[in-house]
């Protein structure tokens, strides 16, 4: 697809008229029309503004994507992950995990991952599978992976959770209070400081961040991606150090650091 075709495709995908795009970019609708017909190309500053309006990268806007790869929003089927987690929990007698699986699925029922039709439960199940794949078999860790967003996003309380106090404590540490632009920095500083006090909470949070930065290309705005990168570089090295200091999580710390830092470098180059 040409630059003009890309502009038209992104505009129509957002259900914007040429006039609306022109108003946001600061040009006439005739200019937008001429861009879409590939009669003229926008100046660099207008290209940057178009990328901001469409909430895409410059490369996505200007590249000929006709022969590019087919994109996937998920790698594994969430129902298969559910079956794997439940079977593993039964085999290892992880009682909290068994209770947490069905509870999390019910709590997140109807929720979707940002800007997608992917069921939200894909995310916590992914974390549980991530932990098990690193040979982490702590019942409270796997259960907290499954429940880490339930209180924050589903209107549940810590006392509602059908698990023991150790797991509830982890979920509590992973749940932060509502924030706004005015108090965001203070809330996040306190939040990450509390997580850093517990190696298991630090482990879950780093797996959570790895999963989120892996999928943020299709789920977050450019502004949110920039913020995610900065937040990751600010808070997560300390959490990784906490994990590394726990001997049984040493290998996990290496893998998580590698995944996190390599993904950030890829995004920096593409942005």
C-alpha positions in Angstrom: 0.0 0.0 0.0 1.2 3.5 -0.8 1.5 6.4 1.7 -1.8 7.8 0.4 -3.5 4.4 0.8 -2.2 4.1 4.3 -3.5 7.5 5.2 -6.9 6.7 3.8 -6.9 3.3 5.5 -6.0 4.7 9.0 -8.5 7.5 8.6 -11.4 5.2 7.6 -10.4 2.8 10.4 -11.0 5.6 12.9 -14.2 6.6 11.1 -12.8 10.1 10.5 -13.7 12.3 7.5 -11.1 14.1 5.4 -12.3 17.4 7.0 -11.8 16.1 10.5 -8.3 14.9 9.7 -7.5 18.2 8.0 -8.7 20.1 11.1 -6.5 18.0 13.4 -3.4 18.3 11.2 -3.9 22.0 10.4 -4.4 21.8 6.6 -7.3 21.9 4.2 -9.4 18.9 3.4 -8.2 19.3 -0.2 -4.7 18.7 1.0 -5.8 15.4 2.8 -7.6 14.4 -0.4 -4.5 15.0 -2.5 -2.3 13.0 -0.1 -4.7 10.0 -0.2 -4.6 10.1 -4.0 -0.8 10.2 -3.9 -0.8 13.4 -5.8 1.3 15.1 -3.1 3.2 13.9 -0.1 2.8 15.6 3.3 5.8 17.5 4.7 7.7 15.9 7.6 5.9 17.9 10.3 2.5 16.9 8.8 3.6 13.3 8.7 4.4 13.4 12.4 1.1 15.0 13.1 -0.8 12.4 11.1 1.0 9.6 13.0 -0.2 11.2 16.2 -3.7 11.6 15.0 -3.9 8.0 13.8 -2.0 6.8 16.9 0.5 4.8 14.8 4.2 4.8 14.3 5.7 6.7 11.4 6.9 3.5 9.9 3.4 2.1 9.9 2.2 5.2 8.1 4.9 5.5 5.4 5.8 1.9 4.6 4.4 -0.2 1.8 2.8 -3.0 3.9 1.1 -5.0 1.0 3.7 -7.8 1.2 4.4 -7.5 4.9 3.8 -10.3 7.4 0.5 -11.3 8.7 0.0 -10.0 12.2 -1.2 -12.0 15.2 -2.6 -10.6 18.4 -2.3 -13.9 20.3 0.1 -16.8 20.2 -1.7 -19.3 22.3 -5.4 -20.1 22.8 -6.6 -19.0 26.2 -8.8 -22.1 26.6 -5.8 -24.3 26.0 -3.8 -22.3 28.6 -6.6 -22.7 31.1 -6.6 -26.5 30.5 -2.8 -26.6 31.0 -2.8 -24.5 34.2 -5.6 -26.5 35.7 -4.0 -29.8 34.8 -0.7 -28.7 36.2 -2.3 -27.4 39.4 -4.0 -30.7 40.0 -0.9 -32.6 39.4 1.2 -30.4 41.7 -1.7 -30.1 44.2 -1.7 -26.2 43.9 -4.9 -25.6 45.7 -4.9 -21.8 45.5 -4.2 -22.0 41.8 -7.1 -24.4 41.2 -9.5 -22.0 43.0 -8.0 -18.9 41.2 -8.4 -20.2 37.6 -12.2 -20.4 37.5 -12.6 -17.3 39.7 -10.4 -15.2 37.5 -12.2 -16.4 34.3 -15.6 -15.5 35.8 -14.4 -12.1 37.2 -13.0 -11.1 33.8 -15.9 -12.4 31.8 -16.8 -10.0 28.9 -13.6 -7.9 29.3 -11.2 -7.5 26.3 -7.6 -6.5 26.0 -7.2 -2.9 24.9 -8.2 -2.2 21.3 -8.8 -5.8 20.5 -11.3 -8.6 20.7 -9.0 -10.8 22.7 -10.6 -11.9 26.0 -8.9 -10.3 28.9 -8.3 -13.6 30.7 -5.6 -14.3 28.0 -3.3 -12.0 30.0 -3.5 -13.5 33.5 -3.4 -17.0 32.0 -0.3 -16.0 30.0 1.4 -14.9 33.2 0.6 -18.2 34.9 2.0 -20.2 32.0 5.0 -17.9 31.9 5.8 -18.7 35.5 5.3 -22.5 35.0 7.5 -22.5 31.9 10.3 -21.0 34.1 9.8 -24.0 36.5 8.2 -21.7 39.1 5.7 -23.9 41.1 4.9 -21.7 44.1 1.1 -22.0 44.6 0.7 -18.5 45.8 2.7 -17.0 42.9 0.7 -18.9 40.2 -2.6 -18.0 41.9 -1.6 -14.4 42.2 -0.7 -14.3 38.5 -4.2 -15.3 37.8 -5.8 -12.8 40.2 -3.5 -9.8 39.9 -6.0 -7.6 38.1 -9.2 -8.9 39.6 -9.4 -6.3 42.5 -8.2 -3.4 40.3 -10.4 -4.1 37.3 -13.4 -6.3 38.3 -14.9 -4.6 41.4 -13.7 -7.3 43.8 -12.1 -6.9 47.2 -9.1 -8.7 48.6 -11.5 -10.5 51.0 -13.5 -11.8 48.1 -10.7 -13.9 46.8 -11.0 -17.6 47.3 -7.4 -18.1 48.3 -5.2 -18.1 51.4 -3.6 -15.0 53.1 -0.2 -15.3 51.4 -1.9 -15.1 47.9 -4.2 -12.3 49.0 -1.1 -10.3 50.3 0.5 -10.7 46.8 -2.6 -9.5 45.0 -2.8 -6.6 47.4 0.7 -5.5 46.7 0.0 -5.8 42.9 -3.1 -3.6 43.2 -2.7 0.2 43.1 -5.1 2.9 43.9 -6.8 5.0 41.2 -4.5 7.7 39.9 -4.8 10.9 37.9 -2.2 13.2 36.2 -1.7 15.1 39.4 -1.0 12.2 41.8 0.3 9.6 39.3 4.0 10.0 40.2 3.4 9.7 43.9 1.0 6.8 43.6 3.4 4.8 41.3 6.5 5.5 43.5 4.7 4.1 46.5 3.3 1.2 44.5 6.6 0.0 43.2 8.3 0.6 46.5 5.8 -1.8 48.2 6.3 -4.4 45.4 10.0 -4.3 45.8 9.6 -5.3 49.5 8.5 -8.8 48.3 10.5 -11.1 45.8 7.3 -12.9 44.8 5.4 -9.7 44.1 8.4 -8.4 42.2 8.5 -11.6 40.1 4.8 -11.4 39.2 5.1 -7.7 38.3 8.0 -8.2 36.0 6.2 -11.0 34.2 3.2 -8.7 34.0 5.4 -6.0 32.4 7.0 -8.4 30.0 3.6 -9.5 28.8 2.3 -5.9 28.5 5.3 -4.5 26.6 5.1 -7.5 24.2 1.5 -6.5 23.3 1.6 -2.8 23.7 2.2 -2.2 20.0 -1.5 -2.9 19.2 -3.0 -2.0 22.6 -1.6 1.4 23.6 -1.3 4.8 22.1 2.1 6.2 21.1 2.0 8.5 24.2 1.3 5.5 26.4 4.1 3.5 24.8 6.6 6.3 25.5 5.3 6.4 29.1 5.5 2.6 29.4 9.2 2.6 28.2 10.2 5.4 30.7 8.3 3.8 33.6 9.9 0.4 32.9 13.4 1.9 32.8 12.7 3.8 36.0 11.2 1.1 38.2 12.0 -2.4 36.9 15.8 -2.6 37.3 15.2 -2.5 41.1 12.5 -5.2 40.9 14.8 -7.4 38.8 17.6 -7.0 41.4 15.1 -8.1 44.1 14.3 -11.2 42.1 17.9 -12.0 41.3 18.8 -11.9 45.0 16.4 -14.8 45.6 18.4 -17.9 44.7 15.5 -20.0 43.4 14.4 -17.1 41.1 17.9 -16.4 39.7 17.3 -18.0 36.3 13.9 -16.3 36.0 15.6 -12.9 36.7 18.0 -13.4 33.8 15.2 -14.4 31.4 12.9 -11.5 32.4 15.7 -8.9 32.2 16.6 -10.2 28.7 13.0 -10.1 27.4 12.2 -6.7 29.0 15.3 -4.9 27.8 15.4 -6.4 24.3 11.7 -5.5 23.7 12.3 -1.9 24.9 15.2 -1.6 22.5 13.1 -2.8 19.6 10.4 -0.3 20.4 12.9 2.6 20.7 14.2 1.9 17.2 10.7 1.5 15.7 9.3 4.6 17.3 
